[in-house]
Amino acid sequence: MGAHSLNSSFQTGNKQVPDGFNPAWYAVQTAYRCEQRAATSLTAKGIATYLPLLREVHQWKDRRKVVEVPAFSGYLFVQYEPSLRNRVKVLETSGIVRLLGGNHEPSPVPEVEIEAVRRTLDSKAPCVRCDALTPGTAVRVKSGPLAGVQGRLARIKNSFRLIVTISVFSQAISAELAMNDVEAVHDRSSLQHSVWEQSAFAS
């Protein structure tokens, strides 16, 4: 596997939402390398899905090729009105292993986390897959494509990065960040209501 580059997020199943409809996002685990096939099958059933994609440069002996890969390996997101009927419809779909959650109930993924992933993938900052890491210093981005975003600063090797995490599973994506683009955030309550979930850590 070679260097990674950014690809805009991929979304399927966009539908007009009727009055009184109160859909929520959920994370589903898929079978190995079945993310795209499961998303296509769910869309055919009328269920909105979101499969964030990254572009990776894969190196073979004789050539290099840019391929699209899921940002969160083995997972995708579905949006539906919470009901047993809709849950069964998702679980009966080929390629779906389970809905993520606790206490025998699927756990909704906050809209702010979905938006965080979208904005990161659309920011044109170089993005890669990474593990969710321990939080650190709270910061606010002052300039650049992520201006106004509050979160946490990360340092990996010699670069500073922004970590965007989905809370219901331990995977994340990261984006490069210039130190002169951020400032410290001292209002912790403001950070808790941020549009972003980001992590800071030292290498």
C-alpha positions in Angstrom: 0.0 0.0 0.0 1.4 3.4 -0.9 0.6 7.0 -0.1 -2.9 8.1 0.6 -4.8 11.0 -0.9 -8.2 12.5 -0.4 -11.5 11.5 -2.0 -14.8 13.1 -1.4 -17.3 11.1 0.7 -19.7 8.8 -1.2 -23.4 8.8 -0.5 -26.2 6.6 -1.7 -29.9 6.4 -1.1 -30.7 10.1 -1.0 -34.5 10.5 -0.6 -36.9 13.3 0.1 -37.8 13.1 3.8 -41.5 13.2 4.4 -43.2 15.3 7.1 -43.0 13.7 10.6 -40.1 11.5 9.6 -37.4 11.5 12.2 -34.5 9.5 10.9 -31.3 8.8 12.7 -27.9 7.6 11.6 -26.6 4.1 12.7 -23.3 2.3 12.1 -23.4 -1.2 10.7 -20.7 -3.7 10.5 -20.3 -5.5 7.2 -18.7 -8.8 6.1 -15.1 -8.6 4.9 -14.8 -6.3 1.8 -18.6 -6.1 1.5 -19.1 -2.4 2.3 -20.0 -1.3 -1.2 -22.2 -4.3 -2.0 -24.1 -3.9 1.3 -24.6 -0.2 0.6 -26.0 -0.9 -2.9 -28.4 -3.6 -1.5 -29.6 -1.2 1.3 -30.2 1.6 -1.2 -32.3 -0.8 -3.4 -34.5 -1.3 -0.3 -35.0 2.4 0.0 -32.6 2.9 3.0 -30.3 5.9 2.9 -26.6 5.0 3.3 -23.3 6.8 3.6 -20.1 5.1 2.7 -17.1 7.5 3.2 -14.3 6.7 0.7 -10.6 7.5 0.6 -8.3 7.3 -2.4 -5.2 5.2 -1.8 -2.2 4.8 -4.1 -1.4 1.0 -4.2 2.0 0.0 -5.5 2.6 -3.2 -7.5 5.9 -4.4 -9.0 5.2 -2.9 -12.4 2.7 -0.1 -11.7 0.9 2.2 -9.3 -2.9 2.5 -9.2 -5.2 4.9 -7.3 -8.1 2.9 -5.7 -11.1 3.9 -3.6 -11.3 2.3 -0.3 -13.8 2.6 2.7 -12.6 5.2 5.2 -13.8 2.9 8.0 -12.9 -0.7 7.0 -15.8 -3.0 7.6 -18.4 -0.3 8.4 -20.9 2.0 6.7 -23.7 4.2 7.9 -27.5 3.9 7.4 -30.2 6.4 8.1 -33.7 5.4 8.9 -36.6 6.1 11.2 -36.1 4.0 14.4 -38.5 1.0 14.2 -38.2 -2.8 14.5 -39.3 -3.1 10.9 -36.5 -0.9 9.6 -34.0 -2.6 11.8 -34.9 -6.0 10.5 -34.8 -4.7 6.9 -31.2 -3.6 7.5 -30.2 -6.8 9.3 -31.7 -9.1 6.6 -29.5 -7.4 3.9 -26.8 -9.4 2.3 -23.4 -8.4 3.6 -24.6 -6.9 6.9 -23.2 -8.5 10.1 -24.8 -6.3 12.8 -25.9 -2.9 13.9 -23.6 -1.4 16.4 -24.9 -0.5 19.9 -25.4 -1.6 23.4 -28.1 -3.2 25.7 -29.4 -5.1 22.7 -30.3 -1.8 20.9 -28.5 0.0 18.0 -26.9 3.2 19.1 -27.5 6.3 17.0 -24.5 8.0 15.6 -24.6 11.8 16.3 -25.2 13.9 13.3 -22.2 16.0 14.3 -19.9 13.0 13.9 -21.3 12.2 10.4 -20.8 15.9 9.5 -17.3 15.8 10.9 -16.4 12.9 8.5 -18.0 14.7 5.6 -16.2 17.9 6.2 -12.9 16.3 6.7 -13.1 14.3 3.5 -14.4 17.3 1.5 -11.7 19.7 3.0 -9.1 18.7 0.4 -6.7 18.1 3.3 -4.7 14.8 2.8 -6.5 12.1 4.8 -5.6 8.6 5.9 -7.1 5.9 8.0 -5.9 5.6 11.6 -6.9 4.3 15.0 -8.9 6.5 17.4 -6.4 7.8 19.9 -6.3 9.4 23.4 -7.6 13.0 23.6 -5.2 15.9 24.4 -5.1 19.7 24.1 -8.3 21.4 22.9 -7.8 23.7 19.9 -9.8 25.8 17.4 -8.8 26.1 13.8 -8.3 29.8 12.9 -7.8 29.6 9.1 -7.8 27.3 6.1 -10.5 24.9 4.9 -11.3 23.8 8.5 -11.6 27.3 9.9 -14.0 27.5 12.9 -13.7 23.8 13.7 -13.1 23.0 17.4 -11.5 19.8 18.5 -8.2 18.3 19.7 -4.7 18.5 18.3 -2.7 15.4 17.4 1.0 15.0 16.6 2.0 11.9 14.7 5.7 11.6 13.9 6.7 15.1 12.6 3.3 16.3 11.5 0.3 17.7 13.3 -3.0 16.1 12.5 -6.7 16.4 13.1 -8.4 13.2 14.3 -12.1 12.7 13.5 -13.6 9.7 15.4 -16.9 7.8 15.2 -17.8 7.1 18.8 -19.5 3.7 18.3 -16.4 2.0 16.9 -12.7 2.4 17.4 -11.7 3.8 14.0 -11.0 7.3 12.8 -9.6 9.4 9.9 -7.0 12.1 10.2 -6.2 15.2 8.3 -3.0 17.3 8.2 -3.0 20.5 10.1 -0.6 23.5 10.2 0.2 24.6 13.8 -0.2 28.3 12.9 -3.8 27.6 11.9 -4.9 26.7 15.4 -5.3 28.4 18.8 -6.0 27.0 22.2 -9.6 26.6 23.4 -10.1 27.4 27.1 -13.9 27.1 27.2 -14.5 23.3 27.8 -18.3 23.6 27.5 -17.8 25.1 24.0 -15.7 22.2 23.0 -18.3 19.7 24.2 -20.8 21.2 21.8 -18.4 21.4 18.9 -19.4 20.3 15.4 -16.3 18.1 15.4 -14.9 15.2 17.4 -11.1 15.4 17.3 -8.3 13.9 19.3 -4.9 15.2 20.4 -1.9 13.0 21.3 1.9 12.9 21.3 3.8 10.5 19.2 
